[in-house]
Amino acid sequence: MAADLTAGRPTLHSLPEIESELGTLWTAARRRTAADGEHHVAARSNVLNLVVVAGHRETAERCAATIAGTAGRHPSRSLILSTADMDGRASLDAHVQILSVPTQTRSGETDAELIYVTAHGETGRHLTSLIVPLLVHDLPVALWWPHDPQFGSHRSDRLLPIADRLIVDGSSWSGNGLDRLASMARQARTRGLVVADFSLLKQSRWREAIASVYDLPDLRPHLRAVRSINVEYAAAEDADSTGLTNVVRPVYHVAWLASRLGMSVVQPLQRQSDGRRTATLRQGDHQVAVELQPVCSDLSGGSTVRVEIASRLRGAELIGDVTATDRVVDVVVRDKGRERARRAYVAPRLNDVDLLLLAVEDSSGAPVAAEALAMAGQLAVVAAPREATKRRRGES
């Protein structure tokens, strides 16, 4: 449910007013009287700065609701930025909220701060000048860009240098997502930026299931003999013909496998006349055929429907077939045409609160994610110039 960030709160119009209101709210929050008459001490316990480039009000309110769900576990100073009336007078409207969550012992509260800013006119073109004075210094900065980050634009060139971590959801991008994926991989490489993509985090349940294909000791040599990777993804029939279904999630499946199994890109993704996208990888002394296949499905566009990995070793073929529902991931392994293993893993889909918590907390998985993103960028790079040109024309 979206949070109404303005209800019952004074509207502020300058950075000094925002800081003053924060001070007022914290003074009131130092000691609160509970319903039982006992005093509960509020702790100002921010562990990071979370900056959200929301764009529109609806997105801002949805992000605020997600942030509120993480406050007890990962309190932050959160700045949610929207823009409006870009041709109007330069000004800002801001509202401040303290998010209070009782501690496990109920003896106190962990409190975090949410600052919602709508920038009008020229102010909206200089978001960095609003953000930097409001950051809690000496705390890391996570930049959450929910929709269509404009990599290579003046805005991203100003915003990315202040961030230690970029949070995105590649599956929400407009078009097929390949141009932004390639651009994001370049930004991560050149800036040394840690990227947490909801699209990749969502696939954790798939990755564990795919890895289980090779659990049996006698099947592990097949890891070095993969011959093909096929990913089926949901696509509407009309989007199929134009190639506009977002394919970030299926690309990540291939990229993760390729980066883990020591593969390199021979031929990046190319779209075929029937809607498939194909690529060629190399593993050791042999090539690996890649196919992303759109299929009709009740799932949202770009959702993974099925992953199939085939390997061939000394003339024997091993096929791992992985599918998933909302709560269960199924794995079937066939060796030389006969079923060797069948498994079902209870693994529900992650919600937005789960994903945001993982995005700001997950440091142990960062190297694996970085390698998967780098490989995804190499797979997507051939489509980037043409798609980027089309996108720029649409934004102008």
N, C-alpha and C positions, 0 to 999 in steps of 0.2 A: 504494500500500500504506500502511495506517495505521501511524503510529509509536507504539510503546509508550513513553510518556513517563516511566513510573515505574520501568522495569526497571533494577536496579542502582544506583539513586540514592536518597540519603537523603530522607526525608519531613520537610519543614519546616513550622512551624506559626505563624510570625509574620513580619512584614516585616523586622525586624532579622536573623532567621535567613536570610532570602532574600538580603539584602545581604551577609551574612557568607559564605554559600556561593558567591556570585558572586566575591567577592574570593579565596576559596580556589581556585576553578577557574581564575581568570585568573593567579594566581601560578604554578600548575602549567603553564599554557599558554604562558607567556612564551617559554620555550625548550623545544622538544621534540627528542628524539633520534630521527632517522629510522632506518629499517632499515639504511641504509648507514653509520650512525655519525655522519652530519653533523647539525649543529644547524640547525633551521629556526625563524625568528623568527615568532611569532604577532602579528598586528596587530589591535588592537581598533578595528574600522573601521565601526561602526554609522553609518548615514546617515539613519535615521528610527526612530521608535517605531511598532510595529505592534501594535495592541490588537485582540484577537479576542474577540467576545462569542459564545462557542461554544454555550452552553446545556448540551448533553449531551456525555458523554465521547466517544462515537463521532465526533461532529462535531469535537471538539477534536483527536482523533488524526488525522483526515483533514486538517484545516487545518495541523497540525504537519508532516505529510509534504509538503504543498504549500510551506510556508515553507522547509523544508529544501532543496527544489529551487531556491529563489531565492537561497540564501545566498551563493553565489559571485559573483553579479552585483549583488545589492542587500542586503547584510547589514543586519540590524536588531536592535534589542532588541524581541523579540516577547513579549507577554503574552497567554496563552491562558486565558480565564476560563470556568469551568463552575460550575454551581450544583447542589446536591444536598441532599436532606432539608431542605426549606425550613421545616419545622415543628420541626426538631431544634435542638440547642444551637448557638449561634453559635461558629464556628471556621473554620479554613482548613487545607487540606493543599496543599503546594506542592512542586514538583520543578524543578530547574534543570539546563539542559543548555547546553554550548558547542558550536556548530556550526562545524567547521573545514573550510575549503576551500583546497587549495593554490593559490597564485598561478600565473599563466601561465608564469612563469620557473622555478617550482618552488623558488624561493629562500626562500619564506616562505608564510604562510597568512593568509587573511582570516578572522577569527573573528566570529561573531555569537552572540547570547544568546537562549535560549528559556526562558521562565518559565511553567510550567503551574500554575494555581491552581484548586483546587476550593473554593468557598465554601459553607459549610453554615449553615443557619438564617438568623438576622438578618443575618449577614455578607453573604449573597448578595443582600440588598436594598440594599446600599450599596457597589456595585462601584467607584464613583468614588474612594472613600476608600482602596481597595486600589491602584488604578491610578496615581493622581497621584504618590505617593511613589516609585514604581518607574520612572517615566519618566526618560529621559536628557534633561535640560533643554537648551534651545536647539536641539533637533532637532524636526522636524515630527512630528505625530501623525496616523497613519492608523488609522481605526476600521473594522475589518472585521466586519460583522454578517451571518454566512452565511445565516441563515434568519429569515424573518418578523420584521423589526425592528418594534418596537412604537412607532411614531411617535405623539407626543402623550402618551405614558405618563410616569410619574415617572422611570422608568429612562432613557428617551431624553432627557428634559429635563436630566438630570444628565450623561449621557455625551456628547451631541453638542457641548456648548460646549468640551470639551477637545480636540476633533478639528479638524484642518485639512482632512481629507479623509475622506469616508465611502465604504466599499467594500461593495457588496451584489451579490446575484445575483437580480434580479427574477424570473427564470424559475423559481426554486425556491420562490417564495412559495406559500402555501396559497391555495385558491380561485382566482378569476380574476385576482387581483393588482391590479385597478384601484384599489381603495381605497388600498392602500399606495403605488401609483404617484402618485396625486394628492396624498397626504399628503407623500411624499418631495419632490415638486416644490415644495410650499409651504415645507417645511423648508429646502430649498436656497435659495429666494428670500428668506425672512425672516432666515436666519442667515448668508447669504453663504457657504454651505458648498459645497465642490467635491465632486461625487458621481461615483464611478466604478462603473458598473453592468456586471457581466460580460455581462448580456444585450445591452447596446449594443455592448460591445467585440467580442462574437462576430460581430456583423453587419458588421464591416469588409470582409470579402470580398464580401458582398452589395452594400455601398454602392459599391465600386469598379466592380462589374459593372453596377449600375443606372446609374451616371454614364456608362458607356460607350455607353448607348443613344443618347446625343446627340453622339457623337464626330464624326460626319460634319458638316462645316461647314453644309451646307444643311439639316440637321435641327435645328440649335441654336435657331432661332426657336420650335420646339415647346416649349422649356422654359417659355415664358411662356403656353402655351396648353393646359395639362394639364386634362383634363375628368374623369378618374376614376383612382382608385388602388384596386386590388383585391389583397388579400393572402389567400392560402390557408394555413391552418395545420393541423397534425395534431391530431385530437381523437378520443377514444374515443366510441363511439356513445352510451353511457349518460351520459358527461359532457356530451355535446352537448345532451342534452335538459334538463339542469339548469343549463347555463351556467357550470360550475365549472372548465372547462379554463383554465389560466393563459394569458392573451393578452398578456402584457407584450411579448414579442418582436414579434408582428405590430403592436402599437401603436407600437413604436419605429420600425418601417419607415415608417409613415405620418408620424410626428412628425418624423423626420429629413428626409424629402422636403418636408414642409410648411414646416419652418423654413428649409431651404436655398432654397426657391423663393418665399419671401415670401408665404406663405398665412396666413390667419387662420381661426379656428374660428367657424363660423356655428351649427352644431348639434353638440354633443358626441356621443360614442358612445351609441347606444341598442341594446338587444338586441331582435331581432325574434323572432316566434313560431317561425320555422324554425331558430333558432340563430345566424343571422348577426348581426353588429353593424355598424351603419351610422352614418355621420356626414356632415356637410356642411362643406366648407371654402370659402373664397373666395380667388381669385387674380385680382388686378386687378379687371376688371369682370364676371367670370364665376364661377360656382360649380363646385366640384369634388366629385363624389360619391365617398365612401369606403365600402368594404365589406371586412369581415373575415369570411372564409368558412371554417368548420370542414369538414375533409374527413377521411375515413378514411385512415390512413397507418401504416406500420410505425415511423415516427419517434416519439420521445417527445412527449407532449402539449404543445402550444404551440409546437412547432418549426415554422419557416417552411418551407412546401412550394413556394410559387410567389408571385412578385410581378409584377403586370401594371400598367403605366402606359399610359393612352391619352390622346392629345392630339388636338385638332382645330384646324387652322389653314387659313383660307380654303377650308373644305369638305373638306380632305384630312385623313384620319385616320392617325396614327402610333401603333403599338402596340409597346411594349417588353415582352418576356416573359422573365423571369429565373427559373431553377430551379437547384438545387444538390444535389450528393451530398457524401459525406464529404470528397472531395479536389478536386472540380471544380465550378466555377460556369459555367453555360451561359446565353448571351444570344442571343435571336433578336429582330431588329428588322424590322417589316413597315410599309411605307409605301404607302398607298393599296392595301392588300391584297397587295402583292408583297414578297417578302423582300429587304431591303436589306443586311442584315448578319447573320452568325452567328459567334459567338465562344465559345471555351471557355477559362476561366482556371483554371490549377492553383492552388488555394487551399485547403489542408487546414484542417479545423476546429482551433481553438485548444484546447489542453488547459488544466487549471487552473493549472499553473505559468506558462504563457504569459500567461494572463489576469491573474494576480496581479502579474506583472512589469509588464504594461501599466498596471494599475490604480495602482501606486505611482509609475510613472515618467512616465506620459503627461501632460504639462502643455501641450504644443502643441495637443492636440485638445480641451482643456478647454472653450474657448468654444463650439465646435460641439456638444459633449456637453451643455453647460448649456442651449443653445437647444433641442436635441432634447428634453431632460427637461422644460423649461418647456412646450413644445408638447404633449408626452405628458400632462402634468398637466392641461392644458386639455381634451384629448380625453377623459380618464378622469373628470373631475370630477363629471359627472352621476351616476355610479354610486357615488361615494364615501360619501355619508351612509348609504344603506341597507346597503351591504356592511360599512361600519365598525361599524354598530350590531350586525349579525349576528356579526361577529368578536368584539366586546367581550363579547357574551352568552356566546359559546363559551369565552372566556378566564376568565370570572368563576367 
